[in-house]
Amino acid sequence: MATHGVLFDFQLALPGPSYPGQGRESALGIARKPIAGKRLLVAPTLVIGAQHDTQRPSAMAERVAKAIPGAKYLLADSGHFMNVETPQLFAETALGFMRDH
């Protein structure tokens, strides 16, 4: 249950408006604002944007990476389901990041 709270707090801290579902969040009174004084993720973080993702533009992933202190952003030549569409690239990227951290 505690993890859900941290993830929810992180979602609220994401920058943006321009994303699918914003209208539903607005109707629920959820605002995406930074949470002052909170460092929500402390582990090394890799955020992967996919060049051919039609569901979540790579610009959104880049904004997420910028919202996480110390996060690394990578733009991959893949689609939304990178682990299925380009499994070798996903494995090399993820394992390489884990080895380095």
PyRosetta script that sets phi, psi and omega in degrees:
from pyrosetta import init, pose_from_sequence

init()
pose = pose_from_sequence("MATHGVLFDFQLALPGPSYPGQGRESALGIARKPIAGKRLLVAPTLVIGAQHDTQRPSAMAERVAKAIPGAKYLLADSGHFMNVETPQLFAETALGFMRDH")
pose.set_psi(1, -37.5)
pose.set_omega(1, 179.6)
pose.set_phi(2, -63.1)
pose.set_psi(2, -39.4)
pose.set_omega(2, 179.1)
pose.set_phi(3, -59.9)
pose.set_psi(3, -41.7)
pose.set_omega(3, 179.9)
pose.set_phi(4, -58.3)
pose.set_psi(4, -41.7)
pose.set_omega(4, 179.4)
pose.set_phi(5, -62.1)
pose.set_psi(5, -43.1)
pose.set_omega(5, 178.8)
pose.set_phi(6, -64.9)
pose.set_psi(6, -43.9)
pose.set_omega(6, 179.3)
pose.set_phi(7, -64.2)
pose.set_psi(7, -40.4)
pose.set_omega(7, 179.2)
pose.set_phi(8, -64.8)
pose.set_psi(8, -43.6)
pose.set_omega(8, 176.9)
pose.set_phi(9, -58.7)
pose.set_psi(9, -41.5)
pose.set_omega(9, -179.9)
pose.set_phi(10, -64.9)
pose.set_psi(10, -42.2)
pose.set_omega(10, 177.4)
pose.set_phi(11, -57.7)
pose.set_psi(11, -42.7)
pose.set_omega(11, -179.7)
pose.set_phi(12, -66.5)
pose.set_psi(12, -26.3)
pose.set_omega(12, -178.4)
pose.set_phi(13, -83.2)
pose.set_psi(13, -10.3)
pose.set_omega(13, -178.2)
pose.set_phi(14, -63.7)
pose.set_psi(14, 141.3)
pose.set_omega(14, 176.4)
pose.set_phi(15, -75.7)
pose.set_psi(15, 162.9)
pose.set_omega(15, 169.6)
pose.set_phi(16, 136.5)
pose.set_psi(16, 149.4)
pose.set_omega(16, 125.9)
pose.set_phi(17, -108.4)
pose.set_psi(17, -65.4)
pose.set_omega(17, -165.1)
pose.set_phi(18, -41.2)
pose.set_psi(18, 76.6)
pose.set_omega(18, 175.9)
pose.set_phi(19, -149.8)
pose.set_psi(19, 153.3)
pose.set_omega(19, 178.4)
pose.set_phi(20, -62.0)
pose.set_psi(20, 141.4)
pose.set_omega(20, 177.5)
pose.set_phi(21, 93.4)
pose.set_psi(21, -4.0)
pose.set_omega(21, -178.0)
pose.set_phi(22, -60.4)
pose.set_psi(22, -38.5)
pose.set_omega(22, 179.9)
pose.set_phi(23, -60.3)
pose.set_psi(23, -42.4)
pose.set_omega(23, 178.5)
pose.set_phi(24, -63.4)
pose.set_psi(24, -41.4)
pose.set_omega(24, 179.6)
pose.set_phi(25, -66.0)
pose.set_psi(25, -41.6)
pose.set_omega(25, 178.6)
pose.set_phi(26, -61.3)
pose.set_psi(26, -40.9)
pose.set_omega(26, 179.8)
pose.set_phi(27, -63.7)
pose.set_psi(27, -29.1)
pose.set_omega(27, 179.3)
pose.set_phi(28, -87.7)
pose.set_psi(28, -3.7)
pose.set_omega(28, 179.6)
pose.set_phi(29, 80.4)
pose.set_psi(29, 21.3)
pose.set_omega(29, 179.6)
pose.set_phi(30, -91.4)
pose.set_psi(30, 123.4)
pose.set_omega(30, 177.8)
pose.set_phi(31, -111.4)
pose.set_psi(31, 140.0)
pose.set_omega(31, 177.9)
pose.set_phi(32, -94.4)
pose.set_psi(32, 97.0)
pose.set_omega(32, 180.0)
pose.set_phi(33, -130.1)
pose.set_psi(33, 146.0)
pose.set_omega(33, 175.6)
pose.set_phi(34, -59.2)
pose.set_psi(34, 146.7)
pose.set_omega(34, 179.2)
pose.set_phi(35, -100.4)
pose.set_psi(35, 107.1)
pose.set_omega(35, -174.1)
pose.set_phi(36, -57.2)
pose.set_psi(36, 132.7)
pose.set_omega(36, 172.9)
pose.set_phi(37, 77.6)
pose.set_psi(37, 3.2)
pose.set_omega(37, -179.7)
pose.set_phi(38, -106.6)
pose.set_psi(38, 129.7)
pose.set_omega(38, 169.5)
pose.set_phi(39, -105.5)
pose.set_psi(39, 104.3)
pose.set_omega(39, -168.8)
pose.set_phi(40, -82.3)
pose.set_psi(40, -29.6)
pose.set_omega(40, 178.0)
pose.set_phi(41, -121.5)
pose.set_psi(41, 127.9)
pose.set_omega(41, -179.1)
pose.set_phi(42, -114.7)
pose.set_psi(42, -12.0)
pose.set_omega(42, 178.5)
pose.set_phi(43, -82.0)
pose.set_psi(43, 153.5)
pose.set_omega(43, 173.8)
pose.set_phi(44, -54.2)
pose.set_psi(44, 135.3)
pose.set_omega(44, -172.7)
pose.set_phi(45, -128.2)
pose.set_psi(45, 129.3)
pose.set_omega(45, 174.3)
pose.set_phi(46, -111.9)
pose.set_psi(46, 124.2)
pose.set_omega(46, 176.2)
pose.set_phi(47, -112.5)
pose.set_psi(47, 123.6)
pose.set_omega(47, -177.4)
pose.set_phi(48, -108.4)
pose.set_psi(48, 121.5)
pose.set_omega(48, 171.7)
pose.set_phi(49, -95.6)
pose.set_psi(49, 144.7)
pose.set_omega(49, -179.1)
pose.set_phi(50, -111.1)
pose.set_psi(50, 123.8)
pose.set_omega(50, -176.0)
pose.set_phi(51, -57.4)
pose.set_psi(51, -33.2)
pose.set_omega(51, -174.5)
pose.set_phi(52, -111.0)
pose.set_psi(52, 25.1)
pose.set_omega(52, -179.9)
pose.set_phi(53, -82.1)
pose.set_psi(53, 116.7)
pose.set_omega(53, 179.7)
pose.set_phi(54, -93.2)
pose.set_psi(54, -10.1)
pose.set_omega(54, -179.3)
pose.set_phi(55, -92.8)
pose.set_psi(55, -39.0)
pose.set_omega(55, 179.0)
pose.set_phi(56, -134.0)
pose.set_psi(56, 103.0)
pose.set_omega(56, -177.3)
pose.set_phi(57, -57.9)
pose.set_psi(57, 148.6)
pose.set_omega(57, -178.9)
pose.set_phi(58, -59.6)
pose.set_psi(58, -27.6)
pose.set_omega(58, 177.2)
pose.set_phi(59, -61.0)
pose.set_psi(59, -32.7)
pose.set_omega(59, 177.9)
pose.set_phi(60, -67.1)
pose.set_psi(60, -43.8)
pose.set_omega(60, 178.8)
pose.set_phi(61, -63.7)
pose.set_psi(61, -37.6)
pose.set_omega(61, 178.8)
pose.set_phi(62, -65.1)
pose.set_psi(62, -39.3)
pose.set_omega(62, 176.5)
pose.set_phi(63, -64.1)
pose.set_psi(63, -39.0)
pose.set_omega(63, 177.1)
pose.set_phi(64, -61.2)
pose.set_psi(64, -46.4)
pose.set_omega(64, -179.5)
pose.set_phi(65, -60.0)
pose.set_psi(65, -40.6)
pose.set_omega(65, -179.8)
pose.set_phi(66, -67.8)
pose.set_psi(66, -23.5)
pose.set_omega(66, -179.9)
pose.set_phi(67, -82.5)
pose.set_psi(67, -10.9)
pose.set_omega(67, -178.9)
pose.set_phi(68, -107.2)
pose.set_psi(68, 112.9)
pose.set_omega(68, -179.3)
pose.set_phi(69, -55.9)
pose.set_psi(69, 125.9)
pose.set_omega(69, 176.4)
pose.set_phi(70, 80.3)
pose.set_psi(70, 2.2)
pose.set_omega(70, -178.5)
pose.set_phi(71, -69.0)
pose.set_psi(71, 149.8)
pose.set_omega(71, 174.8)
pose.set_phi(72, -102.2)
pose.set_psi(72, 134.8)
pose.set_omega(72, 177.7)
pose.set_phi(73, -110.3)
pose.set_psi(73, 137.3)
pose.set_omega(73, 178.1)
pose.set_phi(74, -133.9)
pose.set_psi(74, 132.0)
pose.set_omega(74, 174.5)
pose.set_phi(75, -98.7)
pose.set_psi(75, 115.6)
pose.set_omega(75, -175.8)
pose.set_phi(76, -101.4)
pose.set_psi(76, 147.9)
pose.set_omega(76, 176.5)
pose.set_phi(77, -83.0)
pose.set_psi(77, 74.3)
pose.set_omega(77, -175.2)
pose.set_phi(78, -154.3)
pose.set_psi(78, -178.3)
pose.set_omega(78, 176.6)
pose.set_phi(79, -108.3)
pose.set_psi(79, -165.2)
pose.set_omega(79, -174.7)
pose.set_phi(80, -59.5)
pose.set_psi(80, -39.9)
pose.set_omega(80, -178.5)
pose.set_phi(81, -102.2)
pose.set_psi(81, 68.0)
pose.set_omega(81, -174.4)
pose.set_phi(82, -53.8)
pose.set_psi(82, -42.2)
pose.set_omega(82, -177.6)
pose.set_phi(83, -65.8)
pose.set_psi(83, -21.3)
pose.set_omega(83, 178.4)
pose.set_phi(84, -96.9)
pose.set_psi(84, -44.1)
pose.set_omega(84, -175.2)
pose.set_phi(85, -74.0)
pose.set_psi(85, -39.9)
pose.set_omega(85, 179.9)
pose.set_phi(86, -135.3)
pose.set_psi(86, 69.0)
pose.set_omega(86, -173.5)
pose.set_phi(87, -61.8)
pose.set_psi(87, -36.0)
pose.set_omega(87, -179.8)
pose.set_phi(88, -65.7)
pose.set_psi(88, -44.3)
pose.set_omega(88, 177.9)
pose.set_phi(89, -62.6)
pose.set_psi(89, -42.7)
pose.set_omega(89, 178.9)
pose.set_phi(90, -61.5)
pose.set_psi(90, -47.5)
pose.set_omega(90, -178.3)
pose.set_phi(91, -62.0)
pose.set_psi(91, -45.9)
pose.set_omega(91, -179.6)
pose.set_phi(92, -62.7)
pose.set_psi(92, -42.0)
pose.set_omega(92, -179.1)
pose.set_phi(93, -66.1)
pose.set_psi(93, -51.2)
pose.set_omega(93, -177.8)
pose.set_phi(94, -64.8)
pose.set_psi(94, -46.7)
pose.set_omega(94, -179.1)
pose.set_phi(95, -66.1)
pose.set_psi(95, -38.5)
pose.set_omega(95, 177.8)
pose.set_phi(96, -61.5)
pose.set_psi(96, -43.8)
pose.set_omega(96, 178.5)
pose.set_phi(97, -63.9)
pose.set_psi(97, -43.9)
pose.set_omega(97, -179.4)
pose.set_phi(98, -64.9)
pose.set_psi(98, -39.5)
pose.set_omega(98, 178.6)
pose.set_phi(99, -62.6)
pose.set_psi(99, -38.2)
pose.set_omega(99, -177.6)
pose.set_phi(100, -75.4)
pose.set_psi(100, -15.9)
pose.set_omega(100, -176.7)
pose.set_phi(101, -122.4)
pose.dump_pdb("model.pdb")
